[in-house]
Amino acid sequence: MPAVATRKRLSSADRSESILVAARDVFAEYGYEGAKTQQIANAANVSEALVFRHFPSKQVLYKAVLKLVIRDQDAAFERLGLISPSTESFIDTIEEFMTECVAGAASQSAHSARILLASLSGDGSYARMVYKRAQKLWLKASEDAIAAAYACGDATGPMIHPANAHAFIEHVGTMLLGANLTDKPAVPYEGSKEKIARDAVWFVCRGVGITEAALQRHFAVKDKAGPKAAIKAVPAKRATGKKR
């Protein structure tokens, strides 16, 4: 007699988590207004009634998804680490950031980017929260690193306001990530992902005043170290990523 397949019963906490993950994907694709709770239920392989048993309303569910995405944002900053006040640390962190962005759908930040882009094309409330938190987590460290670069001659020209410099770097990274979220990149970039990431590093670092000589020095060291050298070339200079 053939065995009867039985569905493993999830705990309440695990079921809530599975609904949240499904909701994150649906909200990422359709935005808050376009997403339907029935779509979320289908994606989570549960009934719509069960979704409402765990989350009383669509708004409550969306807020829970935002908390999940914020957790992802914190994890992303933890991976990057805070920048120490030096030119090398600044360039190195930008390189890590751009490398993750060109990874597109394979990036651990892919879901967060989809929701961010959906927010920007909607009411922008989530995007404002994300950008505000990003500045709180990273702005002072990047400001100190850029100031250190100017102090030692590794940066020249008019200094862009740190808040704008931080935002412009993030804009480049977000659009680079967004353009690579589909199987075929939406933008016809030239070169390998590694080359595109490096071009992005040159673009934003030169934009904030880092000199060509400082960038050449940085990449000469990285290239000499070879492919086995991790993106984190200067971990000793990093502070651990902590909320401030």
C-alpha atoms as a printed R data frame, in Angstrom:
    type eleno elety resid chain resno      x      y       z
1   ATOM     1    CA   MET     A     1  0.000  0.000   0.000
2   ATOM     2    CA   PRO     A     2  1.576  3.331  -1.038
3   ATOM     3    CA   ALA     A     3  2.595  5.711   1.723
4   ATOM     4    CA   VAL     A     4  0.427  8.763   2.154
5   ATOM     5    CA   ALA     A     5  2.401 12.003   2.012
6   ATOM     6    CA   THR     A     6  1.848 14.198   5.022
7   ATOM     7    CA   ARG     A     7  2.557 17.900   5.207
8   ATOM     8    CA   LYS     A     8  4.860 18.897   8.021
9   ATOM     9    CA   ARG     A     9  2.998 21.162  10.425
10  ATOM    10    CA   LEU     A    10  4.893 24.373  11.098
11  ATOM    11    CA   SER     A    11  4.986 26.037  14.477
12  ATOM    12    CA   SER     A    12  3.137 29.338  14.785
13  ATOM    13    CA   ALA     A    13  6.417 31.268  14.728
14  ATOM    14    CA   ASP     A    14  7.689 29.400  11.661
15  ATOM    15    CA   ARG     A    15  4.374 29.901   9.882
16  ATOM    16    CA   SER     A    16  4.475 33.635  10.587
17  ATOM    17    CA   GLU     A    17  8.019 33.762   9.232
18  ATOM    18    CA   SER     A    18  7.031 31.905   6.063
19  ATOM    19    CA   ILE     A    19  4.130 34.319   5.503
20  ATOM    20    CA   LEU     A    20  6.466 37.271   6.048
21  ATOM    21    CA   VAL     A    21  8.969 35.967   3.503
22  ATOM    22    CA   ALA     A    22  6.184 35.399   0.968
23  ATOM    23    CA   ALA     A    23  4.752 38.855   1.683
24  ATOM    24    CA   ARG     A    24  8.168 40.432   1.233
25  ATOM    25    CA   ASP     A    25  8.375 38.941  -2.263
26  ATOM    26    CA   VAL     A    26  4.854 40.038  -3.210
27  ATOM    27    CA   PHE     A    27  5.268 43.568  -1.834
28  ATOM    28    CA   ALA     A    28  8.625 43.779  -3.602
29  ATOM    29    CA   GLU     A    29  7.013 42.955  -6.936
30  ATOM    30    CA   TYR     A    30  3.707 44.833  -6.666
31  ATOM    31    CA   GLY     A    31  4.267 47.487  -3.999
32  ATOM    32    CA   TYR     A    32  1.915 48.078  -1.084
33  ATOM    33    CA   GLU     A    33 -1.074 49.255  -3.113
34  ATOM    34    CA   GLY     A    34 -0.783 46.599  -5.805
35  ATOM    35    CA   ALA     A    35 -0.186 43.611  -3.532
36  ATOM    36    CA   LYS     A    36 -3.221 41.514  -2.621
37  ATOM    37    CA   THR     A    37 -3.465 39.428   0.521
38  ATOM    38    CA   GLN     A    38 -4.714 36.517  -1.587
39  ATOM    39    CA   GLN     A    39 -1.507 36.712  -3.625
40  ATOM    40    CA   ILE     A    40  0.486 36.597  -0.401
41  ATOM    41    CA   ALA     A    41 -1.538 33.623   0.819
42  ATOM    42    CA   ASN     A    42 -0.926 31.794  -2.459
43  ATOM    43    CA   ALA     A    43  2.802 32.532  -2.295
44  ATOM    44    CA   ALA     A    44  2.930 31.231   1.293
45  ATOM    45    CA   ASN     A    45  0.805 28.190   0.327
46  ATOM    46    CA   VAL     A    46 -1.788 28.982   3.005
47  ATOM    47    CA   SER     A    47 -5.337 30.305   3.074
48  ATOM    48    CA   GLU     A    48 -6.047 34.033   3.182
49  ATOM    49    CA   ALA     A    49 -7.839 33.418   6.490
50  ATOM    50    CA   LEU     A    50 -4.624 32.001   7.958
51  ATOM    51    CA   VAL     A    51 -2.703 35.068   6.832
52  ATOM    52    CA   PHE     A    52 -5.154 37.257   8.761
53  ATOM    53    CA   ARG     A    53 -4.925 34.948  11.758
54  ATOM    54    CA   HIS     A    54 -1.225 35.805  12.023
55  ATOM    55    CA   PHE     A    55 -1.491 39.396  10.780
56  ATOM    56    CA   PRO     A    56 -4.841 41.168  11.427
57  ATOM    57    CA   SER     A    57 -4.557 43.501   8.445
58  ATOM    58    CA   LYS     A    58 -2.549 44.168   5.322
59  ATOM    59    CA   GLN     A    59 -1.022 47.238   6.991
60  ATOM    60    CA   VAL     A    60  0.126 45.211  10.007
61  ATOM    61    CA   LEU     A    61  1.658 42.644   7.661
62  ATOM    62    CA   TYR     A    62  3.422 45.356   5.660
63  ATOM    63    CA   LYS     A    63  4.902 46.892   8.807
64  ATOM    64    CA   ALA     A    64  6.169 43.445   9.821
65  ATOM    65    CA   VAL     A    65  7.746 43.052   6.382
66  ATOM    66    CA   LEU     A    66  9.453 46.440   6.766
67  ATOM    67    CA   LYS     A    67 10.937 45.261  10.070
68  ATOM    68    CA   LEU     A    68 12.221 42.179   8.274
69  ATOM    69    CA   VAL     A    69 13.795 44.337   5.577
70  ATOM    70    CA   ILE     A    70 15.329 46.602   8.231
71  ATOM    71    CA   ARG     A    71 16.893 43.509   9.754
72  ATOM    72    CA   ASP     A    72 18.332 42.770   6.305
73  ATOM    73    CA   GLN     A    73 19.622 46.350   6.098
74  ATOM    74    CA   ASP     A    74 21.396 45.995   9.422
75  ATOM    75    CA   ALA     A    75 22.916 42.716   8.239
76  ATOM    76    CA   ALA     A    76 24.175 44.452   5.082
77  ATOM    77    CA   PHE     A    77 25.910 47.132   7.146
78  ATOM    78    CA   GLU     A    78 27.317 44.429   9.389
79  ATOM    79    CA   ARG     A    79 28.859 42.769   6.324
80  ATOM    80    CA   LEU     A    80 30.365 46.040   5.141
81  ATOM    81    CA   GLY     A    81 31.502 47.192   8.556
82  ATOM    82    CA   LEU     A    82 31.939 50.803   9.550
83  ATOM    83    CA   ILE     A    83 34.575 52.779   7.703
84  ATOM    84    CA   SER     A    84 37.667 53.779   9.641
85  ATOM    85    CA   PRO     A    85 39.012 57.309   8.996
86  ATOM    86    CA   SER     A    86 41.401 56.521   6.147
87  ATOM    87    CA   THR     A    87 41.457 56.646   2.354
88  ATOM    88    CA   GLU     A    88 42.072 52.906   2.024
89  ATOM    89    CA   SER     A    89 39.187 51.995   4.297
90  ATOM    90    CA   PHE     A    90 36.830 54.290   2.392
91  ATOM    91    CA   ILE     A    91 37.756 52.901  -1.047
92  ATOM    92    CA   ASP     A    92 37.709 49.355   0.260
93  ATOM    93    CA   THR     A    93 34.187 49.706   1.654
94  ATOM    94    CA   ILE     A    94 32.932 51.308  -1.556
95  ATOM    95    CA   GLU     A    95 34.428 48.367  -3.458
96  ATOM    96    CA   GLU     A    96 32.604 45.892  -1.236
97  ATOM    97    CA   PHE     A    97 29.357 47.799  -1.696
98  ATOM    98    CA   MET     A    98 29.602 47.969  -5.487
99  ATOM    99    CA   THR     A    99 30.640 44.317  -5.710
100 ATOM   100    CA   GLU     A   100 27.487 43.327  -3.845
101 ATOM   101    CA   CYS     A   101 25.398 45.605  -6.055
102 ATOM   102    CA   VAL     A   102 26.590 44.101  -9.352
103 ATOM   103    CA   ALA     A   103 25.660 40.670  -7.982
104 ATOM   104    CA   GLY     A   104 22.043 41.641  -8.654
105 ATOM   105    CA   ALA     A   105 19.556 38.887  -7.860
106 ATOM   106    CA   ALA     A   106 22.331 36.891  -6.171
107 ATOM   107    CA   SER     A   107 22.967 39.739  -3.726
108 ATOM   108    CA   GLN     A   108 21.765 39.323  -0.161
109 ATOM   109    CA   SER     A   109 20.234 42.786  -0.550
110 ATOM   110    CA   ALA     A   110 18.132 41.912  -3.617
111 ATOM   111    CA   HIS     A   111 14.770 41.748  -1.822
112 ATOM   112    CA   SER     A   112 15.471 44.964   0.059
113 ATOM   113    CA   ALA     A   113 16.355 46.708  -3.203
114 ATOM   114    CA   ARG     A   114 13.109 45.596  -4.850
115 ATOM   115    CA   ILE     A   115 11.048 46.987  -1.991
116 ATOM   116    CA   LEU     A   116 13.083 50.199  -1.961
117 ATOM   117    CA   LEU     A   117 12.565 50.740  -5.687
118 ATOM   118    CA   ALA     A   118  8.845 49.974  -5.318
119 ATOM   119    CA   SER     A   119  8.644 52.566  -2.533
120 ATOM   120    CA   LEU     A   120 10.404 55.188  -4.640
121 ATOM   121    CA   SER     A   121  7.819 54.725  -7.379
122 ATOM   122    CA   GLY     A   122  5.010 54.840  -4.792
123 ATOM   123    CA   ASP     A   123  4.552 57.081  -1.764
124 ATOM   124    CA   GLY     A   124  8.237 56.935  -0.775
125 ATOM   125    CA   SER     A   125  7.557 56.429   2.939
126 ATOM   126    CA   TYR     A   126  9.644 53.277   3.248
127 ATOM   127    CA   ALA     A   127 12.464 54.757   1.148
128 ATOM   128    CA   ARG     A   128 12.627 57.814   3.432
129 ATOM   129    CA   MET     A   129 12.955 55.554   6.457
130 ATOM   130    CA   VAL     A   130 15.681 53.443   4.831
131 ATOM   131    CA   TYR     A   131 17.734 56.452   3.749
132 ATOM   132    CA   LYS     A   132 17.414 58.078   7.160
133 ATOM   133    CA   ARG     A   133 18.625 54.884   8.866
134 ATOM   134    CA   ALA     A   134 21.446 54.491   6.356
135 ATOM   135    CA   GLN     A   135 22.714 57.970   7.140
136 ATOM   136    CA   LYS     A   136 22.542 57.266  10.862
137 ATOM   137    CA   LEU     A   137 24.539 54.068  10.430
138 ATOM   138    CA   TRP     A   138 27.134 55.229   7.919
139 ATOM   139    CA   LEU     A   139 27.257 58.990   7.405
140 ATOM   140    CA   LYS     A   140 29.611 59.996  10.246
141 ATOM   141    CA   ALA     A   141 32.088 57.215   9.433
142 ATOM   142    CA   SER     A   142 32.187 58.089   5.719
143 ATOM   143    CA   GLU     A   143 32.464 61.806   6.547
144 ATOM   144    CA   ASP     A   144 35.494 61.155   8.759
145 ATOM   145    CA   ALA     A   145 37.127 58.960   6.099
146 ATOM   146    CA   ILE     A   146 36.675 61.580   3.370
147 ATOM   147    CA   ALA     A   147 38.003 64.299   5.689
148 ATOM   148    CA   ALA     A   148 41.055 62.130   6.393
149 ATOM   149    CA   ALA     A   149 41.595 61.691   2.643
150 ATOM   150    CA   TYR     A   150 41.576 65.472   2.159
151 ATOM   151    CA   ALA     A   151 43.903 65.949   5.113
152 ATOM   152    CA   CYS     A   152 46.580 63.634   3.677
153 ATOM   153    CA   GLY     A   153 46.225 64.831   0.082
154 ATOM   154    CA   ASP     A   154 44.388 61.747  -1.192
155 ATOM   155    CA   ALA     A   155 41.371 63.934  -2.052
156 ATOM   156    CA   THR     A   156 41.317 67.319  -3.765
157 ATOM   157    CA   GLY     A   157 38.883 69.912  -5.068
158 ATOM   158    CA   PRO     A   158 35.695 71.246  -3.489
159 ATOM   159    CA   MET     A   159 34.353 68.932  -0.794
160 ATOM   160    CA   ILE     A   160 30.819 67.752  -1.466
161 ATOM   161    CA   HIS     A   161 28.563 67.909   1.578
162 ATOM   162    CA   PRO     A   162 28.928 64.484   3.267
163 ATOM   163    CA   ALA     A   163 25.155 63.890   3.292
164 ATOM   164    CA   ASN     A   164 25.012 64.434  -0.473
165 ATOM   165    CA   ALA     A   165 28.152 62.380  -1.107
166 ATOM   166    CA   HIS     A   166 26.691 59.509   0.904
167 ATOM   167    CA   ALA     A   167 23.379 59.758  -0.967
168 ATOM   168    CA   PHE     A   168 25.020 59.896  -4.403
169 ATOM   169    CA   ILE     A   169 27.100 56.779  -3.643
170 ATOM   170    CA   GLU     A   170 23.972 54.973  -2.512
171 ATOM   171    CA   HIS     A   171 22.067 56.056  -5.631
172 ATOM   172    CA   VAL     A   172 24.716 54.589  -7.930
173 ATOM   173    CA   GLY     A   173 24.762 51.347  -5.963
174 ATOM   174    CA   THR     A   174 20.971 51.013  -5.803
175 ATOM   175    CA   MET     A   175 20.485 51.546  -9.528
176 ATOM   176    CA   LEU     A   176 23.378 49.194 -10.294
177 ATOM   177    CA   LEU     A   177 21.719 46.567  -8.132
178 ATOM   178    CA   GLY     A   178 18.278 47.283  -9.597
179 ATOM   179    CA   ALA     A   179 19.546 46.976 -13.171
180 ATOM   180    CA   ASN     A   180 20.943 43.515 -12.376
181 ATOM   181    CA   LEU     A   181 17.909 42.046 -10.594
182 ATOM   182    CA   THR     A   182 16.612 40.298 -13.713
183 ATOM   183    CA   ASP     A   183 18.202 37.332 -15.492
184 ATOM   184    CA   LYS     A   184 19.412 39.684 -18.220
185 ATOM   185    CA   PRO     A   185 20.741 43.042 -16.971
186 ATOM   186    CA   ALA     A   186 18.424 45.912 -17.884
187 ATOM   187    CA   VAL     A   187 21.405 48.162 -18.683
188 ATOM   188    CA   PRO     A   188 23.886 47.167 -21.437
189 ATOM   189    CA   TYR     A   189 27.034 47.449 -19.335
190 ATOM   190    CA   GLU     A   190 30.388 46.560 -20.874
191 ATOM   191    CA   GLY     A   191 32.799 44.168 -19.189
192 ATOM   192    CA   SER     A   192 32.667 41.542 -16.466
193 ATOM   193    CA   LYS     A   193 30.878 42.114 -13.168
194 ATOM   194    CA   GLU     A   194 34.264 42.636 -11.531
195 ATOM   195    CA   LYS     A   195 35.154 45.313 -14.108
196 ATOM   196    CA   ILE     A   196 31.762 47.015 -13.759
197 ATOM   197    CA   ALA     A   197 32.123 47.098  -9.963
198 ATOM   198    CA   ARG     A   198 35.603 48.591 -10.285
199 ATOM   199    CA   ASP     A   199 34.387 51.216 -12.761
200 ATOM   200    CA   ALA     A   200 31.649 52.152 -10.278
201 ATOM   201    CA   VAL     A   201 34.261 52.511  -7.525
202 ATOM   202    CA   TRP     A   202 36.346 54.822  -9.709
203 ATOM   203    CA   PHE     A   203 33.243 56.819 -10.678
204 ATOM   204    CA   VAL     A   204 31.972 57.517  -7.162
205 ATOM   205    CA   CYS     A   205 35.378 57.901  -5.509
206 ATOM   206    CA   ARG     A   206 36.546 60.409  -8.105
207 ATOM   207    CA   GLY     A   207 33.188 62.145  -7.662
208 ATOM   208    CA   VAL     A   208 33.785 62.713  -3.941
209 ATOM   209    CA   GLY     A   209 37.321 63.982  -4.592
210 ATOM   210    CA   ILE     A   210 39.548 60.909  -4.182
211 ATOM   211    CA   THR     A   211 42.557 61.367  -6.461
212 ATOM   212    CA   GLU     A   212 43.530 59.129  -9.351
213 ATOM   213    CA   ALA     A   213 46.852 58.448  -7.613
214 ATOM   214    CA   ALA     A   214 45.124 57.193  -4.458
215 ATOM   215    CA   LEU     A   215 42.856 54.890  -6.474
216 ATOM   216    CA   GLN     A   216 45.753 53.565  -8.530
217 ATOM   217    CA   ARG     A   217 47.675 52.858  -5.329
218 ATOM   218    CA   HIS     A   218 44.711 51.035  -3.837
219 ATOM   219    CA   PHE     A   219 44.112 48.791  -6.832
220 ATOM   220    CA   ALA     A   220 47.834 48.162  -7.408
221 ATOM   221    CA   VAL     A   221 47.966 46.617  -3.934
222 ATOM   222    CA   LYS     A   222 44.799 44.590  -4.556
223 ATOM   223    CA   ASP     A   223 45.958 43.347  -7.970
224 ATOM   224    CA   LYS     A   224 49.378 42.418  -6.641
225 ATOM   225    CA   ALA     A   225 47.743 40.413  -3.858
226 ATOM   226    CA   GLY     A   226 45.870 38.379  -6.497
227 ATOM   227    CA   PRO     A   227 42.391 36.846  -6.689
228 ATOM   228    CA   LYS     A   228 42.729 35.136  -3.314
229 ATOM   229    CA   ALA     A   229 42.764 38.515  -1.589
230 ATOM   230    CA   ALA     A   230 39.274 39.099  -0.254
231 ATOM   231    CA   ILE     A   231 37.465 42.336  -0.944
232 ATOM   232    CA   LYS     A   232 38.119 43.184   2.698
233 ATOM   233    CA   ALA     A   233 41.748 44.095   2.172
234 ATOM   234    CA   VAL     A   234 42.120 46.108   5.356
235 ATOM   235    CA   PRO     A   235 40.038 44.394   8.075
236 ATOM   236    CA   ALA     A   236 42.365 45.625  10.781
237 ATOM   237    CA   LYS     A   237 41.240 49.177  10.104
238 ATOM   238    CA   ARG     A   238 37.559 48.377  10.385
239 ATOM   239    CA   ALA     A   239 35.310 48.932  13.332
240 ATOM   240    CA   THR     A   240 32.565 46.382  13.758
241 ATOM   241    CA   GLY     A   241 29.196 47.351  12.316
242 ATOM   242    CA   LYS     A   242 27.111 48.503  15.266
243 ATOM   243    CA   LYS     A   243 24.127 50.728  15.527
244 ATOM   244    CA   ARG     A   244 24.766 54.167  16.837
